[in-house]
Amino acid sequence: MCSGRLEGKVAFITGVAKPNSIGFATASVFGQEGAALAIADISDKTHDCAEALRGLGYEVSSHTADLTKSDQVRRVVAEALTHHGCVDVLVNNAGLAVAGPSRPPYRNLADMDVAKWDFGIAINLSSQFLVTRSIVGHMIERGYGRIVNVSSTTGPVLACRGQAEYCAAKAGVLGLTRGLALEVAGQGILVNAVAPGWVDTGGSSARGLAAGSATPLKRAAQPIEIARLIAFLASAENTYMTGQLIVIDGGNGIDEYHGPKELDR
Ligand SMILES: NC(=O)c1ccc[n+]([C@@H]2O[C@H](COP(=O)([O-])OP(=O)(O)OC[C@H]3O[C@@H](n4cnc5c(N)ncnc54)[C@H](O)[C@@H]3O)[C@@H](O)[C@H]2O)c1
């Protein structure tokens, strides 16, 4: 990989609290590419990640906040701006497929309570609105910005049973991406979304790993493969792509045949 594509840039990356995750891989690649990093997560473990990233030689500030809460978002963005002076790049990565106050996590829509629906929308969609709203004004003032929203194939491209709230939120991320991309297109700010398929983040379920093995590339993605795509979209090398959803799924979505194997050729 060429280095230095983010030299001199400050990147605010959400959802960085686990070493084997898309957020951590993104922070690592951005550091390699020369960016200073502000990482934000609800978990205190974001500080451990910051320490690990500093150990690699990168300049990092870490901030804890529940990014579904407007006041906490404003606080951490203000902290990051005070620390770094500006934010050139935003990666909205925080999100959860399987979570929420109501368990078990997978619920058919007919049985889904409002709390689970609201939680899924809040963490996977509203958090991206709140963080973006707090940062995009600074980008507009400076006439430069790159925003990358982490969506999923689940929702805008495909669907999983029992996850209607996640599907709706991740499809909503595409709408948010396009709506904002148009608003800021004349102001030096490009806004795109990435849609990973199955990713092996260490905590992947047997189901997730099996599904990864069944893709045309016969494996789940590694987080760094998603991170490299995010880094391109976040860099000044991306000069003409905005409002797009980039699918990175090992070809999972292109295989039209779902019948018995013996009838396929
Ligand atoms: N892993 C996959 O297979 C996969 C596939 C497609 C899309 N994605 C998306 O990629 C992103 C990263 O996923 P990951 O698999 O690396 O998972 P992850 O669990 O490592 O990352 C999610 C992070 O978000 C943080 N978070 C949760 N709630 C929060 C809140 N209220 N405020 C602030 N931070 C909060 C968590 O603490 C965690 O660190 C998510 O948006 C996910 O939906 C993942």
The ligand as an ORCA input file, in Angstrom:
! r2SCAN-3c Opt
* xyz 0 1
  N     -18.615     -7.583     11.523
  C     -19.360     -7.689     10.438
  O     -19.547     -8.798      9.882
  C     -19.998     -6.458      9.843
  C     -20.599     -6.562      8.581
  C     -21.177     -5.442      8.014
  C     -21.167     -4.237      8.693
  N     -20.599     -4.161      9.923
  C     -20.626     -2.870     10.606
  O     -19.291     -2.474     10.858
  C     -19.245     -1.662     12.031
  C     -18.191     -2.183     12.980
  O     -18.521     -3.498     13.320
  P     -17.525     -4.555     14.011
  O     -17.982     -5.868     13.573
  O     -16.127     -4.145     13.818
  O     -18.023     -4.490     15.502
  P     -17.512     -3.932     16.892
  O     -18.440     -4.484     17.881
  O     -16.055     -4.120     17.098
  O     -17.708     -2.367     16.711
  C     -18.753     -1.661     17.199
  C     -18.242     -0.650     18.213
  O     -19.292      0.270     18.458
  C     -19.261      0.581     19.831
  N     -20.553      1.072     20.295
  C     -21.674      0.357     20.511
  N     -22.662      1.140     20.967
  C     -22.141      2.391     21.036
  C     -22.667      3.647     21.436
  N     -23.939      3.787     21.848
  N     -21.858      4.721     21.392
  C     -20.564      4.598     20.986
  N     -20.013      3.439     20.585
  C     -20.807      2.356     20.612
  C     -18.886     -0.723     20.511
  O     -18.390     -0.501     21.832
  C     -17.854     -1.288     19.555
  O     -16.536     -0.906     19.918
  C     -20.666     -1.664     12.581
  O     -21.337     -0.498     12.151
  C     -21.289     -2.888     11.954
  O     -22.686     -2.776     11.846
  C     -20.002     -5.240     10.513
*
